[in-house]
Amino acid sequence: MSLIRLDTAGALGTPEELDLSDKTPEELEEIAAPWPVHWLFPPEPGEPDRVVNLFAGPGGWDAGVRDVLHHDLDTVGVELHKDASATARAAGFARIIADVRSLDPKHPALRWVRGLIVSAPCQCWTPAGKRAGLDPANQWLLLDVFSMAFEATFGHWHDSGPCWEQDECLICGDPQWDGFGGFTGPLLTLDEVRAPVAGMTDERIGLLAEVLIWSLTLTAQWDNLRWLAMEQSSALPELVLDGIREELWSADWCSAEYRVLDAVDYGLASRRKRVFLMAARHAYVDMEALTPKASLPITTGAQALGWPAGIRVNTRGNRKTAGGNAWSADKPATGITSKIRGWYWEHDKDRRFSLDEAALLVGFAPGYPWTGSRSSCTQQIGDVVAPPVSCVVVGALLGQPWEDQLRAYLTKIYNHPADHTSPKENDMKPDTTTEIETEYGKVVVRRVVSDGVPEQERAWTTSYEITGPRMTGLVHVQPEFTGEMAELLPSVVALFASSGRFSSRTAHLSINGIDLDETHLYKIRRPEDVERFDFRRKTDDWRRKELSDAGTQRTRAALRAVLEAHYSDKLHMHDQATAYAEARNPGRTARTLRAIEEKIKEAEALEARIEELRKWFGTLGDLQQLAAAQRPAAPVAEAADEVVAVVELRPELNSGEVPIAELRAGDRVRATGNNTLGRTVTRTGVLLADPKLVTVQDWGKRVKKWRLYIDEPSVEPTRSNSVTLWPDGKAERLAGRDLALTTAA
């Protein structure tokens, strides 16, 4: 390994350039995959910045930049959730469906990336989740991963000239070393960096480390990355945020700042607190740019949705919580989560939120193409970054004016609310004739009223006349249940393309002049499902004869056209599904709701049991810290009326100057060292956590030091009460210990 002379901490050398001059388009696509081909080449002057958006979701960041800020960025998002990716693509945003950890930040297509956006999952931090990220053991593991990410990208700093470990040092011992100071380069692989995540109680905690793995890798490998924006739950501890900042500063990033923003302060009709970390490679982040010059108007839920005054929204049914189970629409809505799918008006349980209404509360214009089931769509809405806030953060980070654009956008979406009385109303087709282009030419599909359907089925049956190149007929489409227990409405359809000898429906389809025998397609989820079926021609006897391959392909094209026309009218499909469910099984809804309530009760009982176990194990841990053993009193001849537990307390420790390694949480100490800004400070108080050896930056070097957190017993360990000392340093232990803190430790 050899060092390269550095101008900045990040100029680790330029990798060899790819020779792309004689590559075919197919070869270029293979090299660039999964990234765009044009990213392999340097951007032309005036082209927008290239941006990677990790955990990109359904398009909150993208919509904020494009639709609110009206700024042009060449962004590619990475998202594992297929429905969220489909939503983003339908809205016109680029998506790669993949696990962020499966992609290589050193890919040659990422050489000219200038911006990085990261929104890792927040369920392990937010109060709405299990909050496993707040466990100190998980946090220390995460901070170790942060340090390892630096070692896997920059390595360690080595001064010019031989060091005091010359005999063992891999740098000094390298005959090719030129003697100049610099970073060693990568000392770990990214797999080794991510390995400690397996020891966390929730592996989603480790996804937060991707913000450093990607930003540091792009900086060390290419040194073209210029800015970083990260969004996370407002409950993310400052200890973790400061850990990210310290690693960025060590990599010579000029500025890294964070702030908690509430969407309601930027005109949204709902509260949505998130912490945003903003960093710049060669500039200072102007946090004051996040504050509007004039206050933005407060928007209530009723104003945004066009509701009358006095509406209250129930969010938890009959369950009571400390925060209540309803909110007034005459104020901004409470934080929107995926549970909005079950919210309803207090005085009208049948009046629930449409997807457009839910999305409008978080800043999306009506008609945004949410894709997937209702549960999937509300999950996307609950997790998404609000576009107006995205506009503010990116605008402030790039020095783009955002206030006028935001006011215009809020006026557009909130002063002209859509009619939300019926679900999916924007998708309704007033014209019942549809023209579909197929591989055989144009096919005309017309919705008709047919006497060929039994009267009791007409409320949920749609009949279509089909006319096209060598294809003609009358077919029927009906909703159908999949058989899943918790299915309230049918989610698939059945198609009848020709009548059987004993069929109660009259349908016929002629392909290439040949009539089809009884044809029933079932469990259809999308038009492409017709490829699963084969077809038979009608004969004069009881024998059946398969259609030719050419006839089968033309039949599939005809029926695919019918299904495309049917699926294009979402409102009509919803009304038919409702009619079918009510007629076929009126008690299905009640039974399903009872089953759901039983599952909720089981989950609540399990949660209560887990809480009991958590408290029990916590008490056990406290006793282990307090006493060497816990045992009953010595036996006596006669049975005692009362058994007393004996707890042996840790003896009083000697005061005076002691090595750092001998200190423990709860000791009263006085220590002199450096704070995070490098200034010499003396802190006196209670040691809030056991001493920990960490890697820090000291005058351009990456060195190991002890980190102590010293303050009042009730204070959390943070950057503001930390002090670092050299490994051979000592601290003064003062008389007395804090019993409560020792118990907690």
C-alpha positions in Angstrom: 0.0 0.0 0.0 1.3 3.4 -0.8 0.2 6.9 0.1 -0.5 9.7 -2.4 0.3 13.3 -1.7 -2.9 15.0 -0.8 -4.2 18.5 -1.3 -7.3 17.9 0.7 -8.6 15.1 2.8 -10.4 13.2 0.1 -8.1 13.6 -2.9 -7.1 9.9 -2.7 -6.3 9.7 -6.3 -8.3 9.3 -9.5 -9.1 5.7 -10.5 -8.3 4.7 -14.1 -10.9 5.9 -16.6 -12.9 3.5 -18.6 -12.4 3.3 -22.4 -15.9 3.7 -23.7 -15.1 4.8 -27.2 -15.8 1.6 -29.1 -18.6 0.2 -27.0 -22.0 -0.6 -28.5 -25.2 0.7 -26.9 -25.9 -2.8 -25.5 -22.4 -2.9 -23.9 -22.8 0.6 -22.5 -26.1 -0.4 -20.9 -24.4 -3.5 -19.3 -21.6 -1.4 -17.9 -23.9 1.3 -16.5 -26.6 -1.0 -15.1 -28.5 -0.4 -13.0 -27.7 3.4 -13.5 -28.5 5.5 -16.6 -26.0 5.1 -19.5 -25.4 8.8 -19.8 -24.1 8.8 -16.2 -21.0 7.0 -17.6 -19.9 10.2 -19.3 -19.1 13.7 -17.9 -22.0 16.1 -17.8 -22.2 18.8 -20.4 -22.1 22.5 -19.3 -25.5 23.6 -18.1 -26.8 20.0 -17.4 -28.5 19.5 -14.0 -26.7 18.0 -11.1 -26.7 14.2 -10.8 -28.3 13.1 -7.6 -28.6 9.7 -5.9 -31.7 9.4 -3.7 -31.4 6.4 -1.2 -34.6 4.9 0.3 -36.4 7.2 -2.2 -40.0 6.1 -1.5 -42.9 7.2 -3.7 -41.4 10.6 -4.6 -41.6 13.1 -1.8 -38.1 14.5 -2.3 -38.6 14.4 -6.1 -42.0 16.1 -6.1 -40.7 18.9 -3.8 -37.8 19.7 -6.2 -39.8 19.4 -9.5 -43.3 20.5 -8.6 -42.7 23.0 -5.8 -39.2 24.4 -6.2 -39.3 24.1 -10.0 -35.6 23.2 -10.0 -34.0 20.7 -12.4 -32.0 17.8 -10.9 -31.0 14.5 -12.7 -32.1 12.2 -9.8 -32.2 8.4 -9.7 -33.9 6.9 -6.6 -33.2 3.5 -5.0 -36.2 1.9 -3.3 -36.8 -1.7 -2.3 -40.6 -1.4 -2.0 -42.2 -2.3 -5.3 -45.4 -0.3 -4.9 -43.6 2.8 -3.8 -41.3 2.5 -6.8 -44.3 2.0 -9.1 -45.9 5.1 -7.7 -42.7 7.2 -8.3 -42.3 5.9 -11.8 -46.0 6.7 -12.6 -45.3 10.2 -11.4 -42.3 10.5 -13.8 -39.4 9.8 -11.4 -36.5 7.3 -12.0 -36.3 4.3 -9.7 -34.0 1.3 -9.2 -35.8 -1.4 -7.3 -33.0 -2.8 -5.1 -31.7 -3.0 -1.5 -29.4 0.0 -1.0 -26.8 -2.4 0.6 -26.6 -4.5 -2.6 -25.4 -1.6 -4.8 -21.7 -0.5 -5.0 -21.0 3.2 -4.3 -17.8 2.8 -6.3 -19.7 2.1 -9.5 -18.2 4.0 -12.5 -21.5 5.5 -13.3 -21.5 7.4 -10.0 -18.3 9.3 -10.8 -20.0 12.7 -11.5 -22.7 12.5 -8.8 -22.9 15.8 -7.0 -25.8 15.3 -4.6 -26.9 12.6 -2.2 -30.3 12.3 -0.4 -30.9 9.7 2.3 -34.2 8.9 4.1 -33.5 5.6 5.9 -36.5 3.9 7.6 -37.5 5.6 10.8 -39.6 2.9 12.6 -36.8 2.0 15.0 -36.5 5.6 16.2 -40.0 7.1 16.1 -42.4 6.8 19.1 -44.9 5.1 16.7 -42.5 2.2 16.5 -40.6 -0.1 19.0 -37.8 2.5 19.4 -35.1 -0.1 19.5 -32.7 2.6 18.2 -32.8 4.3 21.6 -31.2 1.3 23.3 -27.7 2.5 24.3 -26.1 -0.8 23.3 -27.5 -0.4 19.7 -26.3 3.2 19.6 -22.8 2.3 20.6 -22.7 -0.4 17.9 -24.0 2.2 15.4 -21.3 4.7 16.3 -18.7 1.9 15.8 -20.1 1.3 12.3 -19.7 5.0 11.6 -16.0 4.9 12.6 -15.5 1.7 10.5 -17.2 3.4 7.5 -14.4 6.0 7.6 -11.7 3.3 7.9 -13.3 1.5 4.9 -13.1 4.7 2.7 -10.2 7.0 3.9 -8.5 4.7 6.4 -6.1 6.5 8.8 -4.0 9.5 8.5 -0.2 9.0 8.4 2.2 11.9 8.8 5.1 12.5 6.4 8.3 10.6 7.5 8.6 7.4 9.5 6.4 6.9 12.5 7.3 5.5 15.9 5.9 2.1 14.9 8.2 1.9 11.9 9.0 -1.8 12.3 5.3 -2.8 12.3 3.7 0.0 10.2 2.4 -1.1 6.8 3.0 2.4 5.4 6.6 3.0 6.6 7.5 -0.6 5.6 6.2 -0.2 2.1 9.2 0.3 -0.2 7.0 2.3 -2.7 6.0 4.9 -0.2 7.1 8.3 -1.2 7.4 9.7 2.3 4.5 12.2 2.1 1.7 12.4 4.6 -1.8 11.3 3.7 -4.6 8.8 4.3 -3.8 5.2 4.0 -6.9 4.4 1.9 -9.5 1.7 2.6 -8.5 -0.7 5.5 -11.9 -2.5 5.6 -14.5 -3.8 3.1 -18.0 -2.5 3.2 -19.2 -6.0 4.2 -16.9 -5.7 7.3 -18.4 -2.3 8.0 -21.9 -3.6 8.0 -21.1 -6.8 10.0 -21.8 -5.3 13.5 -25.3 -4.5 12.4 -26.2 -8.1 12.9 -25.6 -7.6 16.7 -28.3 -4.9 16.9 -31.8 -5.9 18.2 -33.3 -4.3 15.0 -31.2 -4.4 11.9 -33.0 -1.4 10.5 -31.0 0.7 12.9 -27.9 -0.1 10.8 -29.5 1.4 7.7 -28.7 4.8 9.1 -25.0 4.1 8.5 -25.6 4.1 4.7 -25.6 7.9 4.8 -21.9 7.7 5.8 -21.0 4.6 3.7 -22.2 6.3 0.5 -21.1 9.8 1.2 -17.6 8.9 2.4 -17.2 6.4 -0.4 -18.2 8.9 -3.1 -16.0 11.5 -1.6 -12.9 9.2 -1.3 -13.4 7.5 -4.6 -14.3 10.4 -6.9 -14.4 13.6 -4.8 -17.2 15.1 -6.9 -19.9 14.9 -4.3 -20.8 18.4 -3.2 -23.9 18.2 -0.9 -25.8 15.8 1.3 -29.4 16.0 2.7 -30.7 13.4 5.2 -34.2 13.1 6.7 -35.0 11.1 9.8 -37.4 10.9 12.8 -37.2 13.9 15.1 -36.6 11.4 17.9 -33.1 10.5 16.5 -30.6 11.1 19.4 -28.2 14.0 19.1 -25.4 11.5 19.9 -26.1 9.7 16.6 -26.4 13.0 14.6 -23.1 14.3 16.1 -21.4 11.0 15.2 -22.4 11.5 11.5 -21.1 15.1 11.6 -17.8 14.1 13.1 -17.1 11.6 10.4 -18.0 14.1 7.7 -15.7 16.7 9.3 -12.9 14.1 9.4 -13.4 13.6 5.7 -12.8 17.4 5.2 -16.5 18.3 4.6 -16.7 22.0 5.3 -20.1 22.1 7.1 -22.7 19.7 8.5 -25.7 21.0 10.4 -29.0 19.6 11.5 -32.4 21.0 12.6 -35.9 19.7 13.5 -38.5 21.1 11.1 -42.3 20.8 11.5 -44.2 20.8 8.2 -47.1 22.8 9.8 -44.7 25.8 10.0 -44.4 25.7 6.2 -48.1 25.9 5.5 -49.0 22.2 5.5 -52.3 21.0 6.9 -50.8 18.4 9.2 -48.0 18.2 11.8 -44.9 16.3 10.6 -41.8 16.8 12.7 -38.6 15.5 11.1 -34.9 16.1 11.7 -32.9 17.2 8.6 -29.1 17.0 8.4 -27.6 19.2 5.7 -23.9 19.1 4.7 -21.7 20.8 2.1 -18.3 19.7 0.9 -16.8 23.1 0.1 -19.2 25.6 1.6 -21.0 26.6 4.8 -24.6 25.5 5.1 -26.8 28.5 5.7 -29.4 27.3 8.3 -31.0 30.7 8.4 -32.2 30.1 4.8 -34.7 27.6 6.3 -36.6 30.4 7.9 -39.2 32.2 5.7 -38.9 36.0 5.5 -42.6 36.3 6.4 -44.7 33.7 8.3 -46.6 31.2 6.1 -50.3 30.9 6.7 -51.6 28.1 9.0 -53.8 25.7 7.1 -56.4 23.6 9.0 -57.5 20.1 7.9 -61.0 21.4 7.1 -59.6 24.2 4.9 -57.3 21.9 3.0 -60.0 19.3 2.4 -63.0 21.6 1.9 -64.9 20.2 4.9 -67.5 22.1 6.9 -66.5 23.4 10.4 -66.9 21.3 13.5 -65.7 17.9 12.0 -63.7 15.7 14.4 -61.7 12.7 13.1 -61.5 9.5 15.1 -58.1 7.8 14.8 -58.3 4.8 17.2 -61.9 3.6 17.4 -63.0 3.1 20.9 -59.5 2.7 22.4 -58.5 5.6 24.7 -55.0 6.8 24.9 -53.2 9.5 26.8 -53.2 11.7 23.7 -56.9 11.1 23.0 -58.4 9.2 20.0 -59.6 12.2 17.9 -58.5 15.5 16.4 -60.4 18.5 15.3 -60.3 19.3 11.6 -60.6 23.0 12.5 -56.9 22.8 13.4 -53.9 21.3 11.4 -54.2 17.5 11.4 -52.1 15.3 13.7 -49.1 13.5 12.2 -50.3 11.4 9.3 -49.3 7.7 9.5 -50.4 4.6 7.7 -53.2 4.2 10.2 -55.1 7.0 8.3 -56.7 4.2 6.3 -59.0 3.5 9.3 -59.7 7.1 10.4 -63.3 8.3 10.1 -65.6 11.2 11.0 -66.7 10.8 14.6 -70.4 11.4 13.7 -70.2 9.2 10.5 -68.2 6.0 10.7 -68.7 5.4 7.0 -67.0 8.6 6.1 -63.3 7.7 5.7 -60.3 9.3 4.0 -59.7 8.9 0.3 -56.1 8.5 -0.9 -56.2 12.0 -2.3 -57.4 13.5 1.0 -54.7 11.7 3.0 -52.0 12.8 0.5 -53.2 16.3 0.4 -52.6 16.6 4.2 -48.9 15.9 3.6 -48.6 18.2 0.6 -49.3 16.2 -2.5 -51.6 17.6 -5.2 -54.8 15.6 -5.9 -54.3 13.0 -8.6 -50.9 11.8 -7.6 -50.6 8.2 -9.0 -50.5 6.1 -5.8 -50.0 2.5 -6.7 -50.9 -0.7 -4.8 -53.5 -1.7 -2.3 -55.1 0.8 0.0 -52.9 -0.4 2.9 -49.8 -0.1 0.8 -50.7 3.4 -0.4 -51.4 4.7 3.1 -48.1 3.2 4.2 -46.4 5.2 1.5 -48.2 8.4 2.5 -47.3 7.9 6.1 -43.6 7.4 5.4 -43.1 10.0 2.7 -41.1 13.2 2.9 -43.6 16.1 2.5 -42.9 17.8 -0.9 -43.1 21.4 0.5 -40.5 20.6 3.2 -38.3 18.9 0.5 -38.5 22.2 -1.4 -37.4 24.2 1.6 -34.4 21.9 2.5 -33.1 21.5 -1.1 -33.7 25.1 -1.9 -31.8 26.3 1.2 -28.9 23.8 0.6 -28.5 24.8 -3.1 -29.0 28.5 -2.5 -32.2 28.5 -4.5 -35.1 30.9 -3.6 -38.0 28.8 -2.4 -40.5 31.0 -0.5 -42.5 32.4 -3.5 -42.6 29.0 -5.1 -43.9 27.4 -1.9 -46.6 30.0 -1.4 -47.8 29.5 -5.0 -47.9 25.7 -4.6 -49.9 25.9 -1.3 -52.4 28.2 -3.0 -52.7 25.8 -5.8 -53.4 22.6 -3.7 -55.3 24.1 -0.8 -57.3 27.0 -2.2 -58.9 24.8 -4.9 -59.7 21.4 -3.2 -60.9 18.5 -5.3 -64.3 16.9 -4.7 -63.5 14.0 -2.3 -66.9 12.5 -1.8 -66.1 9.2 -3.6 -62.9 7.2 -3.8 -60.9 7.2 -7.0 -63.2 9.8 -8.5 -60.4 11.3 -10.6 -60.0 8.0 -12.4 -63.7 7.8 -13.6 -64.1 7.5 -17.4 -67.1 9.4 -18.7 -66.7 7.9 -22.2 -67.7 4.2 -22.4 -65.8 3.6 -25.6 -62.1 2.9 -25.5 -59.6 2.4 -28.3 -56.7 0.1 -27.5 -53.6 -0.4 -29.7 -52.5 -4.0 -30.0 -49.9 -5.8 -32.0 -52.6 -6.6 -34.5 -53.9 -3.0 -34.8 -56.5 -0.9 -33.2 -59.2 -2.7 -31.1 -62.4 -0.8 -30.1 -63.9 -1.8 -26.8 -67.4 -0.4 -25.9 -69.3 -0.9 -22.7 -72.9 -1.9 -23.2 -76.0 -3.1 -21.3 -76.6 -6.7 -22.2 -79.6 -9.0 -21.7 -77.2 -11.9 -21.9 -76.5 -11.5 -18.1 -78.9 -12.9 -15.5 -80.8 -10.0 -13.9 -79.5 -10.8 -10.4 -75.9 -10.4 -11.6 -76.3 -7.2 -13.6 -75.4 -4.9 -10.7 -71.8 -6.2 -10.7 -71.3 -7.4 -14.3 -69.9 -5.3 -17.1 -70.5 -6.3 -20.7 -68.2 -5.2 -23.5 -68.6 -5.3 -27.3 -65.2 -5.9 -29.0 -64.4 -5.0 -32.6 -60.9 -5.3 -34.1 -58.8 -6.9 -36.9 -60.4 -10.4 -37.4 -61.9 -10.3 -33.9 -65.5 -9.6 -32.7 -67.7 -10.5 -29.8 -69.5 -9.8 -26.6 -67.7 -10.6 -23.3 -68.6 -10.1 -19.6 -66.4 -9.1 -16.6 -67.3 -9.7 -13.0 -65.5 -9.1 -9.7 -64.2 -12.1 -7.8 -62.9 -12.9 -4.3 -59.4 -14.5 -4.0 -60.5 -16.5 -0.9 -58.3 -14.6 1.6 -59.9 -14.4 5.1 -59.5 -10.6 5.6 -60.6 -9.6 2.1 -63.4 -7.0 2.5 -63.9 -6.3 -1.3 -63.0 -8.6 -4.2 -59.7 -7.7 -5.6 -59.6 -9.8 -8.8 -62.0 -10.3 -11.8 -63.4 -13.1 -13.9 -63.9 -12.8 -17.6 -66.5 -14.8 -19.7 -65.7 -14.8 -23.4 -68.1 -17.4 -24.7 -71.1 -19.4 -23.4 -71.2 -23.0 -22.5 -74.0 -25.4 -23.3 -75.4 -25.0 -19.8 -74.3 -21.4 -19.1 -76.7 -18.8 -17.8 -74.8 -16.0 -19.5 -74.7 -15.3 -23.3 -71.3 -14.4 -24.5 -69.4 -15.1 -27.8 -66.0 -14.3 -29.3 -64.9 -15.0 -32.9 -61.2 -15.0 -33.8 -60.1 -15.4 -37.4 -63.7 -16.4 -38.2 -63.6 -19.2 -35.6 -66.0 -19.2 -32.6 -64.5 -20.0 -29.2 -65.9 -22.8 -27.1 -66.9 -22.1 -23.4 -64.2 -19.7 -22.2 -63.9 -18.6 -18.5 -60.8 -16.7 -17.3 -60.6 -16.4 -13.5 -58.4 -14.8 -10.8 -57.4 -11.9 -13.1 -55.3 -9.2 -11.3 -54.1 -7.4 -14.4 -54.5 -7.5 -18.1 -51.3 -9.5 -18.6 -52.8 -12.4 -16.8 -54.5 -13.6 -20.0 -51.2 -15.1 -20.9 -51.9 -17.9 -18.4 -54.8 -19.3 -20.5 -55.3 -21.4 -23.6 -58.4 -21.5 -25.7 -60.5 -24.1 -27.7 -62.6 -23.7 -30.8 -66.3 -24.6 -30.9 -67.2 -27.8 -32.8 -70.5 -29.5 -33.8 -69.9 -32.5 -31.5 -68.8 -32.9 -27.9 -65.1 -33.1 -28.7 -63.0 -30.1 -28.0 -60.2 -28.8 -30.3 -57.4 -26.5 -29.3 -57.0 -23.1 -31.2 -53.9 -22.7 -33.3 -50.9 -20.8 -31.9 -51.8 -17.8 -34.1 -55.4 -17.9 -33.0 -54.4 -18.2 -29.3 -52.1 -15.1 -29.6 -54.9 -13.0 -31.3 -57.4 -14.1 -28.7 -55.1 -13.1 -25.9 -54.6 -9.7 -27.6 -58.4 -9.2 -27.8 -59.1 -10.1 -24.2 -56.1 -8.0 -23.0 -57.7 -5.0 -24.7 -61.0 -5.6 -22.9 -59.2 -5.9 -19.5 -57.2 -2.7 -20.2 -60.4 -0.8 -20.9 -62.0 -2.3 -17.7 -59.0 -1.5 -15.4 -58.8 2.0 -16.7 -62.1 2.9 -14.9 -61.2 2.5 -11.2 -64.4 4.1 -9.9 -66.6 1.7 -11.9 -64.6 -1.3 -10.6 -64.9 -0.1 -7.0 -68.7 0.3 -7.3 -69.0 -3.2 -8.9 -66.8 -4.8 -6.2 -69.0 -3.2 -3.5 -72.2 -4.4 -5.0 -70.8 -7.9 -5.5 -69.6 -8.1 -1.9 -72.9 -6.9 -0.5 -75.0 -9.3 -2.6 -72.8 -12.4 -2.3 -71.9 -12.3 1.4 -73.6 -9.5 3.4 -72.1 -10.8 6.7 -68.5 -10.9 5.3 -67.7 -7.4 6.5 -68.9 -8.0 10.0 -67.0 -11.3 10.3 -63.8 -9.8 8.9 -64.0 -6.8 11.3 -64.5 -9.2 14.2 -61.5 -11.2 13.1 -59.4 -8.0 12.8 -60.5 -6.9 16.3 -59.5 -10.3 17.7 -56.1 -10.0 16.1 -55.7 -6.5 17.6 -56.5 -7.9 21.1 -54.0 -10.7 20.7 -51.3 -8.2 19.6 -52.1 -5.9 22.6 -51.9 -8.8 25.0 -48.6 -9.9 23.5 -47.3 -6.3 23.7 -48.3 -6.1 27.4 -46.4 -9.4 28.1 -43.3 -8.1 26.3 -43.4 -4.9 28.4 -43.6 -7.1 31.6 -40.6 -9.1 30.4 -38.7 -5.9 29.6 -39.3 -4.6 33.1 -38.4 -7.9 34.7 -35.1 -8.2 32.8 -34.4 -4.5 33.5 -34.9 -5.1 37.3 -32.6 -8.2 37.1 -29.9 -6.1 35.4 -30.2 -3.4 38.1 -29.7 -6.0 40.8 -26.6 -7.4 39.0 -25.2 -3.9 39.0 -26.1 -3.2 42.6 -25.0 -6.3 44.4 -22.7 -9.3 44.0 -25.6 -11.6 44.9 -29.1 -11.5 46.1 -30.2 -14.3 48.5 -32.6 -14.9 51.4 -31.6 -14.4 55.0 -29.7 -17.1 56.8 -31.9 -20.1 57.7 -33.3 -20.2 61.3 -34.7 -23.0 63.4 -38.3 -21.7 63.2 -40.1 -20.4 60.2 -39.9 -16.6 60.0 -42.9 -14.5 59.4 -41.0 -12.4 56.8 -38.1 -13.1 54.5 -35.8 -10.2 53.9 -33.6 -9.9 50.7 -30.0 -8.9 51.4 -28.3 -6.6 48.8 -24.6 -6.1 49.0 -23.6 -2.6 47.8 -20.4 -1.9 46.0 -17.9 -0.6 48.6 -16.9 3.1 48.6 -14.0 3.6 46.1 -10.8 5.4 46.8 -10.7 9.0 45.6 -7.8 10.6 43.8 -6.2 10.4 40.4 -6.8 7.1 38.7 -6.4 5.6 35.1 -9.4 6.1 32.9 -10.0 2.4 32.5 -10.8 2.1 36.2 -13.7 4.5 36.1 -17.3 3.4 36.0 -20.6 5.0 35.3 -21.8 6.8 38.5 -18.3 7.8 39.7 -17.9 11.5 40.6 -14.9 12.7 38.6 -13.0 15.7 37.4 -11.4 15.4 34.0 -9.4 17.8 31.8 -9.3 17.1 28.0 -10.6 18.3 24.7 -14.2 18.9 23.7 -15.5 18.2 20.1 -14.2 21.5 18.9 -10.7 20.7 20.1 -10.6 23.2 22.9 -9.2 22.2 26.4 -12.0 22.0 29.0 -12.3 20.7 32.5 -15.6 18.9 33.4 -16.7 18.0 37.0 -19.7 15.9 37.8 -21.1 12.4 37.5 -19.7 10.0 34.9 -22.9 9.3 32.8 -21.6 6.2 31.0 -18.6 3.9 31.2 -15.5 5.2 29.5 -15.2 4.2 25.8 -12.2 4.2 23.4 -13.2 6.0 20.2 -11.5 7.1 17.0 -11.3 10.9 16.8 -9.7 13.6 14.6 -6.8 15.3 16.4 -4.8 17.9 14.4 -5.3 16.0 11.1 -4.7 12.6 12.6 -7.2 9.7 13.3 -6.3 8.6 16.8 -7.8 6.5 19.7 -8.8 8.4 22.8 -11.0 7.9 25.8 -14.4 9.6 25.6 -16.1 10.5 28.9 -19.6 12.0 29.4 -19.7 14.1 32.6 -22.7 16.1 33.9 -25.5 16.0 36.4 -27.0 12.5 36.9 -30.3 13.3 35.2 -28.7 14.5 31.9 -28.3 12.3 28.8 -24.8 11.8 27.3 -24.4 14.3 24.4 -21.7 16.1 22.5 -22.1 19.1 24.8 -21.0 17.2 28.0 -18.3 15.0 26.5 -14.5 15.3 26.9 -11.7 13.2 25.3 -8.4 12.2 26.9 -5.4 10.3 25.6 -5.2 6.5 26.3 -2.6 7.0 29.1 -4.5 9.9 30.6 -5.9 10.0 34.1 -8.9 11.6 35.8 -9.5 12.6 39.4 -12.1 10.4 41.1 -14.0 12.5 43.7 -15.5 11.1 46.9 -19.0 9.6 46.7 -21.0 7.8 44.0 -24.4 8.4 42.4 -26.4 5.4 43.4 -29.3 6.0 41.0 -27.0 6.3 38.0 -25.0 3.3 39.0 -28.2 1.3 39.1 -29.1 2.5 35.6 -25.7 1.7 34.2 
